[in-house]
Amino acid sequence: MKKMTAYEKVAAARGNKRPMGGYFIENMIDNFVELHGDRRFGDDNAIIGGVGYLGGEPVTVIGMERGDTIEERIKRHFGCPTPEGYRKALRLMKNAEKFNRPIICFIGSSGAYCGIDAEERGQGEAIAENLYEMMGVKAPIISVIVGEGGSGGALALGVANRVAMLENSVYSVISPEGCATILWKDSTKAGEAAEILKLTAGDLFGFGIVEKIIEEENKTSEEICNDLKKYISEELKTLKAMSEKELLNQRYEKFRKIGR
């Protein structure tokens, strides 16, 4: 099979039929109970969060979801979270820490919601608070990029002990179109920008930013889901055997070494 270019992988990550956080929660987590609201302003439908069981293990799960129909996508801001979504996610993480539950995050968003109302309610502050607080959460965290992981909107759920990517997902500080517009004032050069950004799973695995690539070629969504479930279950056994200090030190060192 012909190797996909970086921009073809971007297109695959954005695909209309590509499963997002809601699919993986539904097909991996037993007895899932969704929890709503950030206890400050309201609820955000772009982020689904709650508690359930992964192979009999109680876990807290947080996933970005864009929806399938146009009506649902409008309701979920096309998967772009508002400040309430990030604050809801952090509230659930703090609850998981209190009860020593592992945390699983599914990332798939082009970025944080950029509406004026979101900015008025502190979008940047909400993302920054998540980055700061997640570094110190005393519970194992595993994050998985399942689609397009865009900018700080994606990183706000990405400060984890283990970060995995589906083979055709991408993870970048900016979209190829945005990068091309800034560098060359020409968004049609997005393909060239995608190559330069090094945003594919293979690139990021080589840099040590992600620890695992879940293969997708010639696999159904169900098979991919099963592979991902197996990986997460195995990693949770390793992480749960670590002390709180070891867990925090490992997470800290993982991010400190990026860019060396």
Secondary structure, DSSP 8 states (H G I E B T S, - for coil): -----HHHHHHHHT-TT---HHHHHHHH-EEEEE----SSS---TTEEEEEEEETTEEEEEEEE---SSHHHHHHTGGG---HHHHHHHHHHHHHHHHTT--EEEEEEESSS---HHHHHTTHHHHHHHHHHHHTT-SS-EEEEEEEEEEHHHHHTT---SEEEEETT-EEESS-HHHHHHHHHS-GGGHHHHHHHHT-BHHHHHHHTS-SEEE--TT--HHHHHHHHHHHHHHHHHHHHTS-HHHHHHHHHHHHHTTT-
